[in-house]
């Protein structure tokens, strides 16, 4: 019998619902939750505070790599209310601003940054298992995960979700700008030479476009070996 801890990898593009789904799956199964995107956002936040922007020259890239290597990021709280701190400062809300999101997509394409984050992610989740979400979890970080899911949705639905999220947080969002940023991020994530966004071998593709969060969570939980749950993807 396989004695390894349960590890569920959820990958997918921005706006597909990875974070909300991963949190609820973790709660349902009583597993730890790891938001790997928050780690890249933390690097981006510190890079921004250091005066670095999206146009990185050689010195800028080297500075970002050094930030990644020195990053002191901690997670606390339960999956639904998880807080993120960097160097002892709670930066949970600061990580979700549009500017940090844009820069996170840039710094995450730097191979040295990705290697450092992958090393940390493996250390955090390998022994305890958990629900891990990101863009290369099933392809690179945990290719032997218990379950690999690629969560996606139509571009229009993903833009609407991102726009609604920003408005709910009180951010002055413009639909066309949100859509343009999503297209740019999708292109960068899917074409970067190191760990491009794609479904992992053996991953189950779940399209959340017409599903509620509860239905997506049921679908993912139903796929976990040894767990029974309603699956809205089957009659």
C-alpha positions in Angstrom: 0.0 0.0 0.0 1.2 3.5 -0.9 2.1 5.2 2.4 3.0 8.6 0.9 0.9 11.5 2.1 -1.9 12.7 -0.2 -0.7 15.5 -2.4 -3.1 17.2 -4.8 -1.6 19.4 -7.6 -3.9 22.0 -9.1 -2.6 24.0 -12.0 -4.2 26.4 -14.4 -4.3 29.9 -15.8 -5.2 33.1 -13.9 -8.9 33.4 -13.1 -9.7 29.7 -13.4 -10.5 29.5 -9.7 -7.4 27.6 -8.5 -7.0 29.4 -5.1 -10.6 29.1 -4.0 -10.9 25.5 -5.2 -7.6 24.5 -3.5 -8.6 26.1 -0.2 -12.0 24.3 -0.1 -10.5 21.0 -1.2 -7.9 21.3 1.6 -10.7 22.0 4.2 -12.8 19.2 2.9 -10.0 16.7 3.2 -8.2 18.1 6.2 -5.0 18.8 4.3 -2.5 21.6 4.4 -2.9 24.2 1.7 0.0 25.9 -0.2 -0.5 28.8 -2.5 2.7 28.8 -4.6 1.6 31.9 -6.4 1.9 33.9 -3.2 5.6 33.0 -3.1 6.2 34.5 -6.5 4.0 37.5 -5.6 6.2 38.0 -2.4 9.3 38.1 -4.6 7.5 40.6 -6.9 6.4 42.8 -4.0 10.0 43.0 -2.6 11.3 43.7 -6.1 8.8 46.5 -6.6 9.8 48.0 -3.2 13.4 47.9 -4.3 12.5 50.0 -7.4 12.6 47.1 -9.9 10.0 47.1 -12.7 8.8 44.8 -15.4 11.7 45.7 -17.7 14.6 43.9 -16.1 18.1 44.1 -17.4 20.9 41.8 -16.3 21.5 43.6 -13.0 17.8 43.7 -12.4 17.4 40.0 -12.9 20.3 39.2 -10.7 18.7 41.4 -8.0 15.4 39.5 -8.3 17.2 36.2 -8.0 18.9 37.4 -4.8 15.6 38.5 -3.4 14.2 35.0 -4.1 17.1 33.3 -2.4 16.8 35.5 0.7 13.0 35.4 0.8 11.5 34.9 4.3 7.9 33.9 3.6 5.6 32.3 6.1 2.0 31.0 5.9 -0.4 30.9 8.8 -4.1 30.3 9.5 -6.5 27.8 8.1 -6.9 27.4 4.3 -9.9 29.8 4.1 -8.2 32.6 6.0 -4.6 32.0 5.3 -2.3 34.9 5.9 1.1 35.5 4.3 4.0 37.3 6.0 7.3 38.4 4.6 10.1 39.2 7.0 7.5 39.3 9.8 5.2 41.7 7.9 1.7 40.6 7.0 1.5 41.3 3.2 -1.6 39.2 2.4 -3.5 42.1 0.8 -0.5 43.8 -0.7 0.3 40.6 -2.7 -3.0 40.9 -4.6 -2.7 44.3 -6.2 -2.7 44.5 -10.0 0.9 45.9 -10.0 2.2 43.0 -8.0 0.3 40.5 -10.1 1.9 41.9 -13.3 5.4 41.8 -11.9 4.9 38.4 -10.4 4.3 37.1 -13.9 7.6 38.6 -15.0 9.8 37.4 -12.1 8.3 33.9 -12.3 9.6 33.5 -15.8 13.2 33.8 -14.5 14.6 30.3 -14.3 16.7 30.9 -11.2 13.7 32.2 -9.4 11.6 29.3 -10.4 14.3 26.8 -9.2 14.5 28.5 -5.8 10.7 28.5 -5.4 10.4 24.9 -6.5 13.0 23.8 -3.9 11.1 25.6 -1.2 7.7 24.2 -2.3 9.0 20.7 -2.2 10.4 21.2 1.3 7.1 22.6 2.5 4.8 20.0 1.1 6.8 16.8 0.5 6.6 15.4 4.1 3.0 16.5 5.1 1.3 16.3 1.7 -1.5 18.8 1.0 -3.2 20.7 -1.7 -0.8 22.7 -3.8 -1.8 25.1 -6.5 0.1 27.0 -9.1 1.2 26.8 -12.7 3.8 24.0 -12.8 2.9 21.9 -9.8 2.0 18.8 -11.7 4.5 19.2 -14.4 7.6 20.2 -12.4 7.2 20.5 -8.7 5.3 17.3 -7.9 5.0 15.2 -11.1 4.2 12.1 -8.9 1.3 13.8 -7.0 -1.5 11.7 -5.9 -3.8 13.6 -8.2 -3.1 16.2 -10.8 -5.8 18.6 -11.9 -5.6 21.3 -14.6 -8.4 23.8 -13.8 -9.4 26.1 -16.6 -12.2 28.3 -17.8 -13.1 30.3 -20.9 -11.1 33.6 -21.3 -14.4 35.6 -20.9 -15.2 33.9 -17.6 -11.7 34.3 -16.2 -11.7 38.1 -17.0 -15.1 38.5 -15.3 -13.9 36.7 -12.2 -10.7 38.8 -12.0 -12.7 42.0 -12.6 -15.2 41.1 -9.9 -12.5 40.2 -7.5 -10.8 43.6 -7.9 -14.0 45.5 -7.6 -14.9 43.6 -4.4 -11.6 44.6 -3.0 -12.3 48.3 -3.8 -9.8 48.5 -6.6 -10.7 50.8 -9.5 -10.7 48.2 -12.3 -11.3 48.8 -16.1 -12.6 45.7 -17.9 -10.5 46.3 -21.0 -7.3 46.6 -18.9 -8.1 43.5 -17.0 -8.6 41.6 -20.2 -5.4 42.9 -21.8 -3.4 42.0 -18.7 -4.9 38.5 -18.7 -4.0 38.0 -22.4 -0.4 39.2 -21.7 -0.1 36.9 -18.7 -1.5 33.9 -20.5 1.0 34.4 -23.3 3.9 34.8 -21.0 3.0 31.8 -18.8 2.4 29.5 -21.8 5.5 30.5 -23.8 8.2 30.9 -21.2 11.1 28.5 -21.8 11.3 27.3 -18.2 8.2 25.4 -16.9 5.6 26.8 -19.3 1.9 26.5 -18.3 0.4 23.3 -19.6 -1.5 20.3 -18.4 0.7 17.7 -16.7 0.9 14.2 -18.0 -2.0 12.3 -16.5 -3.8 15.4 -15.3 -7.6 15.6 -15.3 -8.8 18.7 -17.0 -11.7 20.4 -15.3 -13.4 23.3 -17.0 -15.0 25.5 -14.3 -16.7 27.9 -16.8 -20.2 26.7 -16.0 -19.7 25.2 -12.6 -20.1 26.7 -9.2 -17.2 26.6 -6.7 -19.0 23.8 -4.8 -19.4 21.8 -7.9 -15.7 22.2 -8.8 -14.7 21.2 -5.3 -16.9 18.1 -5.5 -15.4 17.2 -8.8 -11.9 17.4 -7.5 -12.6 15.6 -4.3 -14.3 12.8 -6.2 -11.1 12.2 -8.1 -9.0 11.6 -5.0 -8.2 7.9 -4.7 -10.3 6.4 -1.8 -12.6 9.4 -1.4 -16.2 9.4 -2.4 -18.0 12.6 -3.3 -20.6 13.7 -5.9 -19.1 14.5 -9.3 -20.9 17.0 -11.3 -18.9 16.2 -14.4 -20.6 12.8 -14.8 -24.3 12.0 -15.2 
